[in-house]
Amino acid sequence: MKKYKYNNNEYELIDNYKDGFDNEEVTNKLAETDYFDYYDYIVGDWSYGKLRLKGFNDSKNKNVKKCNNYNNLSDYIKNECAYDCKWFSLKKINKENNK
C-alpha cells in the first residue's frame, strides 16, 4: 500500500473507490488544521466536485463513538455521502501522535 505523510502523521491508503483519492486535494485540506490528528482514519468523499473529509476511530480507541466508529464506515458511505460517489480511506500507521 502507498504511504502518505500529513502533519507529522503517516497514513496508508486502504480504500480508493472509483479513484477518489487525490493527494494534492488532501494535502491542501489538511495543511490548515491538526483536527484529524485525533483520529485513526481519515475518510474522504466527493460531492458536487468538492472533497469532504471525516475522521473515524478504531473500535478499540477510547475516543470512539458510534458516529465515528470505522466499523460503521459502510453506513456512513450509504447514508451520508452522495450516491455511488468517489471515496477513499486513509489509516494512520504511526500511533504516537494520537491525542
N, C-alpha and C positions, 0 to 999 in steps of 0.2 A: 504494500500500500504506500501511496505517496504521503510524505510528511510536510507540514507547513508550520511556520512559526509566526505567532501574533502576540504582541505584548508580553514577551518573555515566556510564553507558553507554547509547547509543541503539541500539534494535533495531527491526527491521522484521518484521512478521508475514508469513511467506511461505507457511505451510500452516495450515489451520484445518479439519481433518477433523471432520465432524459437529458443528461449532461448539464444539470442545473448548477454545478459548481463553477464559479468564476473567481479565481484567486484575486484578481485586481479589485473587483467589487467588494469582496470580503475584507481585503486589506483596508480599503477606504472606509468601510463601515466601522471596523474595529480600531482604527487609528486614533479615534477621538474619545474612546471610552475604555475603562477597565471593567465595565459591568459584567461581561461574560467570563471574567476570571473566576467567578464564584461557581461556575457550572462545569460539569464533567463532559457535556456535549454542547455543541452549537448546531442548530438545525436552521437551514436557510430555505426559503421558498420564494417563488416568483409570482407576483400578482400585478397585472397591468404594467409589466415591464420594470417593476421595482422589486429589489431584493428586500425581504423581511427576514430578520434573524430572531431566534428564540433560544433561550438556554434551557437545558434539561440536565437532570442529575441521575446518576445511577441509583437503583433502588436501595443500595446499601449506604448511600450518603446520608448523613444525619439531617441535612437540609432538604431532603426530597419531600415533595408534596405531590398530591395526585395530578395537579396541573402541569408539573414539570418532571414527572417520572418518565424516564426514557422508555420504560416498558409500555407506556401508553402512546408512543410515537404514532402508530398507525391510526389511532383515534384522532390525534391532532391533525394529521395529514388529511384524513377523511372529512373531519368536521370544521376545521378552522382555515383550511387552505383552498385556493381555487381548484375546481375540478380538474384532475389529471395534470396539475401544474408540474413544472420542473422543480426539483428539490434535492437537497443534499444533507448529509450529517457528518460532522467532524467530532472525533473523540479525543479528548485531552489525554496525552500519554505521559506527561510529567505531572505528578500529583503534588509536588511540593508547594505550588503556588495556590492551591485551593484555600479558600478563606472560609 
